[in-house]
Amino acid sequence: MKLALAHDYLTQAGGAERVVASLHDIYPAAPLYTSVYNKSKTLSCFQEVDVRTTFLQNWPFVSSHLDKCALAMYPLAFEQFDFSEYDLVISSSSSFAKGIITGPETTHICYCHTPARFAWRPHGYFSKSLAGSIVAPLLRGTLHKLRMWDAVSANRIDFFVANSRNVANRIRKYYRREVAAVIHPPVDIARFKIAKREDIGNHFLVVSRLLSYKRIDLAIQACNALEAPLRIVGIGPELHNLKKIAGPTIEFLGRLDDGSVVGELSRCKALIMPGEEDFGITPLEAMASGRPVVAYGAGGALETIVDGQTGLFFNQPRVECLAAALKEIDYLNFHPKELREHATGFDNAEFAKKIQRFVNAAMEHQSREGVRHLRTSLQIPDSTEYCFDSTPTVFRK
């Protein structure tokens, strides 16, 4: 079987990039098609991968905040790729990679991180910075067209795999498509370690890209109110705004290498995840380090955190609610080994096993039935472990 991978862009080192790196570990011979590749800003492991880019690679603004001005060009860029030589393409996508065009002889599986935020949740997508406030009004017409393209391109996909039930619900809402499987993203548990008790500090930690929808401002304001120390790892367009509201107990560490992040996670009192995440790999990394998580009780956090056992939820995105949860964490007794044990259920090995089993089942189904639209009504035996038909709310694996 000849296989290729596709991903939106390689210009950052987030959870989606770790997923596509894991997919390449599973299928190491597969080339990786993407719009833009910036070696200095993404994971170093991609330097060993056959990365194939689009004409956008040479555009001057694609690695800056002005890349939003090029949004309208990304559909065209991905539609230019030729996948006629492949039996299977797996796209890792939260925006454009799922819009690739494959022929009837090529199966397309999309591992969906979320339907495109800029199309379906634009109010939280654009930065509140001056640049964001200027760009957003100019793109209203473009976003309308991109929503239409996004909905149409979803019909090109043979099988959707969602990274969480949260995202599966969005796929059903926006694309009117059923999800064939929910497979949670991988966590490289072996990278993380439990620190000695005496090495654990009294500070909270945020590890995130500094984007407006991540709600890092809530974490800062809550720690300001409590005069609690907070260390923030990450970079992004909201950095200037966040520094303006930060009190004396807030420390910005910028972008750190993987080894330094591992150390930060193991030594914090607790990780804070103040915004709604599609899934959220970082909380699992904190748990793998034996540290609890204080998270907004919505989205993917509901699938990874056990309230009162591996962390605490605050149920409204308000400063006083988060501050109350941060105070409560002092009175709870979390056991590092139990936290790590919980995280092992999301390990790389589990992800690889589930992906391979699903791919094999999907390809067997395609060869048996021929290439058909996912929503076509098919008679699948009750023992089939994946949802290849249109039956709603079925998540067998």
RALINUR-V749934 format. One record per pair of residues at least 6 apart in sequence whose ideal C-beta (glycine too) atoms are under 7 Angstrom apart, sorted by the first residue. I is the first residue (numbers start at 0). GAP is how many residues later the second one is. Records with the same first field share a line. If there is no record, write none. Layout:
I = GAP + GAP
This chain:
0 = 86 + 87
1 = 83 + 84 + 85
2 = 24 + 27 + 83 + 84 + 85
3 = 26 + 27 + 29 + 79 + 82 + 85
4 = 15 + 18 + 19 + 22 + 25 + 27 + 28 + 85 + 87
5 = 27 + 28 + 83 + 85 + 91 + 94
6 = 13 + 25 + 27 + 85 + 90
7 = 26 + 27 + 85 + 86 + 87 + 88 + 89
8 = 25 + 26 + 27
9 = 7 + 24 + 26 + 27 + 28 + 32 + 36 + 41
10 = 25 + 27 + 30 + 31 + 52
11 = 29 + 30 + 197
12 = 29 + 30
13 = 195
14 = 170 + 266
15 = 76 + 78 + 97
16 = 25 + 26
17 = 263
18 = 73 + 92 + 166 + 167
19 = 12 + 72
20 = 22 + 24
21 = 164 + 326 + 329
22 = 67 + 69 + 332
23 = 6 + 8 + 25
25 = 326 + 329 + 330
30 = 19 + 21
31 = 17 + 18 + 19 + 20
32 = 19 + 48
33 = 17 + 19
34 = 18 + 19 + 21 + 39 + 42 + 43 + 61
35 = 17 + 20 + 21 + 26
36 = 14 + 16 + 20
37 = 25
38 = 8
40 = 22
53 = 23 + 26
54 = 22
55 = 6 + 14 + 17 + 21
58 = 11
60 = 6 + 8 + 9
61 = 8
64 = 66 + 172
67 = 67 + 71
68 = 66
70 = 47 + 68 + 71 + 75
71 = 70
73 = 22
74 = 21 + 24 + 74
77 = 18 + 19 + 21 + 22
78 = 20 + 22
80 = 19
82 = 6 + 17 + 19 + 23
83 = 19
85 = 20
86 = 19 + 20
87 = 18 + 19 + 21 + 275
88 = 11 + 13 + 17 + 19
89 = 19 + 21
90 = 6 + 7 + 9 + 17 + 19 + 20
91 = 19
92 = 17 + 19 + 20
93 = 19 + 20 + 22
94 = 21
97 = 12 + 14 + 55 + 56 + 59
98 = 50 + 54 + 57
99 = 8
100 = 55
101 = 6
103 = 267
106 = 51 + 255 + 256 + 259 + 264
107 = 48 + 49 + 50
108 = 49 + 50 + 52 + 250 + 253
109 = 47 + 50 + 51
110 = 50 + 52
111 = 48 + 49 + 50 + 51 + 55 + 59
112 = 50 + 54 + 165
113 = 53 + 56 + 164
114 = 35 + 55 + 56 + 59 + 60
115 = 34
116 = 8
117 = 7 + 25 + 28
118 = 24 + 27 + 28 + 31
119 = 27 + 54
121 = 21
123 = 88 + 89
124 = 88
125 = 6 + 9 + 10
126 = 85 + 110 + 111
127 = 84 + 113
128 = 108 + 111 + 112
131 = 105
150 = 24
153 = 21 + 23
157 = 213 + 216
158 = 21 + 203 + 215
159 = 11 + 17 + 19 + 20
160 = 18 + 19 + 20 + 22 + 197
161 = 6 + 9 + 17 + 20
162 = 21 + 22 + 115 + 116
163 = 18 + 20 + 114 + 115 + 136 + 139
164 = 17 + 138 + 230
165 = 112 + 133 + 134 + 137
166 = 111
167 = 11 + 14 + 227
170 = 6 + 8
171 = 6
176 = 197 + 198
177 = 196 + 209 + 212 + 214
178 = 208
179 = 182 + 194 + 206 + 207 + 208
180 = 177 + 205 + 216
181 = 213
182 = 168 + 171 + 172 + 175
183 = 95 + 162
184 = 94 + 96 + 166
185 = 160 + 161 + 162 + 165
186 = 94 + 97 + 98 + 101 + 156 + 159 + 160
187 = 160
188 = 99 + 154 + 155 + 158
190 = 71
191 = 70 + 73 + 74 + 93 + 96 + 97
192 = 69 + 73 + 96
193 = 72 + 95 + 96 + 142 + 146
194 = 71 + 72
198 = 68
199 = 67 + 69
200 = 66 + 67 + 68
201 = 27 + 67
202 = 26 + 27 + 28 + 65 + 66
203 = 19 + 24 + 25 + 26 + 64 + 65 + 66 + 68 + 122
204 = 26 + 59 + 60 + 63 + 66 + 67
205 = 10 + 13 + 24 + 26 + 27 + 66
206 = 26 + 27 + 54 + 64 + 75
207 = 6 + 8 + 26
208 = 25 + 27
209 = 6 + 24 + 25 + 26 + 27 + 28 + 29 + 32
210 = 25 + 26 + 27
211 = 26
212 = 62
213 = 61
214 = 59 + 60 + 102
215 = 16 + 22 + 26 + 58
216 = 25 + 28
217 = 56 + 99 + 101 + 104
218 = 11 + 53 + 55 + 103
219 = 10 + 22 + 25 + 26 + 30
220 = 24 + 98
221 = 97 + 100 + 101 + 104
222 = 7 + 26 + 27
223 = 23
224 = 94 + 98
225 = 97 + 100 + 101
226 = 22
227 = 21 + 98
228 = 20
229 = 19 + 20
230 = 20 + 22 + 33
231 = 18 + 19 + 20 + 21
232 = 20 + 23 + 28 + 31
233 = 21
234 = 19 + 20
242 = 9
255 = 8
264 = 6 + 20 + 21 + 24 + 26
265 = 23 + 24 + 25
267 = 23
269 = 21 + 22 + 23 + 24 + 59
270 = 11 + 12 + 15 + 20 + 22
271 = 22
272 = 7 + 9 + 10 + 20 + 22 + 23 + 28
273 = 22 + 48
274 = 21
275 = 20 + 22 + 23
276 = 22 + 23 + 24
277 = 21 + 22
278 = 21
279 = 20 + 21 + 24
282 = 10 + 12 + 18 + 21 + 22
283 = 20 + 59 + 62
285 = 7
286 = 6 + 23 + 52 + 53 + 55 + 56
287 = 52 + 55
289 = 46 + 47 + 49 + 50
290 = 48
291 = 18 + 19 + 37 + 42 + 47
292 = 12 + 17 + 18
293 = 17 + 18 + 20 + 31 + 32 + 35
294 = 6 + 10 + 16 + 18
295 = 18 + 21
296 = 16 + 17 + 18
304 = 6
305 = 36
306 = 6
309 = 29 + 32
311 = 13 + 16 + 17
313 = 7 + 8 + 10 + 11
314 = 6
353 = 43
357 = 28 + 39
360 = 25
364 = 23
368 = 9
374 = 15
376 = 12 + 13
377 = 10 + 11
379 = 8 + 9
384 = 11 + 12
385 = 10 + 11
386 = 7 + 9
